[in-house]
Amino acid sequence: MAKVTINEEVARLWLADAPQDKLFWCQDGRAMKNLGELATALREMSEETYSYHAKEDKNDFSNWVRDVIGDVTLARQLQKAATQATAARKVETRLGQLRARV
């Protein structure tokens, strides 16, 4: 897949809320509609909830970021994240990069 240049338009798109039918529904009952909410949830959710969504053979966070948000680079980083704290940091770092573009 071609590398996407993060310009203002792409940053706004990736920072936007997902459509109502594409929210990320967490095992603990919370719903996330954007990367900011994902970052908060990753910091606050239990290890059990994180582990439910991030297994060796599948990573729901990575899949949602790739398929709904559209950020393939962040999705790959989440797939490789060894811990919940690392995943949260990756999302927070990306948020900073995107917010700097708008």
N, C-alpha and C positions, 0 to 999 in steps of 0.2 A: 504494500500500500504506500502511496506517495506521502511524503512528509508534508504536513499542513503548515503553512505560514500563519502565525497567530497575529492577525491584524485586528483592528478595532471591531470589525464586523464578526469575525470568528469568536473573539473574546466575548462579545455581547451574547452571541448565540449560545456559547457554552456556559455562560453565567445565568442564562435565563431559566425560568421554571419549566420543567417538563410538562407535557400535556397531562391533563387529569387522568387519562387512562394509562399513563406510562410512569406513574409514581413508583418509587421503590418502597415496597411494603416489607418492613422488617419483621422478623420472627417475634419480636417483643411487642408488636402492635403499632409501632410508630411508622409514619409514612414520610418519605423525603421527596422533595420536588426539585431540588437543585444541589449544586456542589457545596454550597455553604451549609445546607442542612445535613449533607452527608458528612462533612468535616465535624460538625457538632456531634452528630450521632456516633461517629467513630470514637470520639473522645469519651462519650458518656455511656455507651452500651456495655453490657456485661461481656466478659470473655466468652461465656456460653453462647450469647447471641452472635458475637463476632465469628466464633468457630462454626456455628451453624451455617453461616453464609460464605465463609472463606475456608474451603477445604482444599486438599491437594488436587482433587480431580475436577473441582469447579469453584469459581469465585463469583458469587452473585454481584458483588460490588463492581468488580472489573467488567463483567458482562453488561451491567446497567450503564456504566460510564461510557463504554464503547458503543452500545446499541442505541441508547436513548440520548445521552449527552453528545456523543460524537467524538470524544477525545480519546483517540487510539493510544497516544503516548501515555496518558495517565492510566488508562486501562491496563496497559502492559506493566506499569509500575505497581499497580495494585495487585496484579496477578503474582508478581515476584515478591511482594511485601511479606516478610517472615513473621511480622508481629502486627498486632492491632495498632500499637503506637506508631510504627513505621507507616502503616497505611494512612493514619490520620495526618502524619507529617507530610506525606506525599500530596494529599488532597489540599492541605493548607498552603503548601508551597505553590501548587498549581493555581490556587485561588489568587495568591499574591501576584503571580505572573499575569494572570488574566485581568485582574483589576487594574494593573499598571498600564494596560493597553486601552482602557476605556476612559 
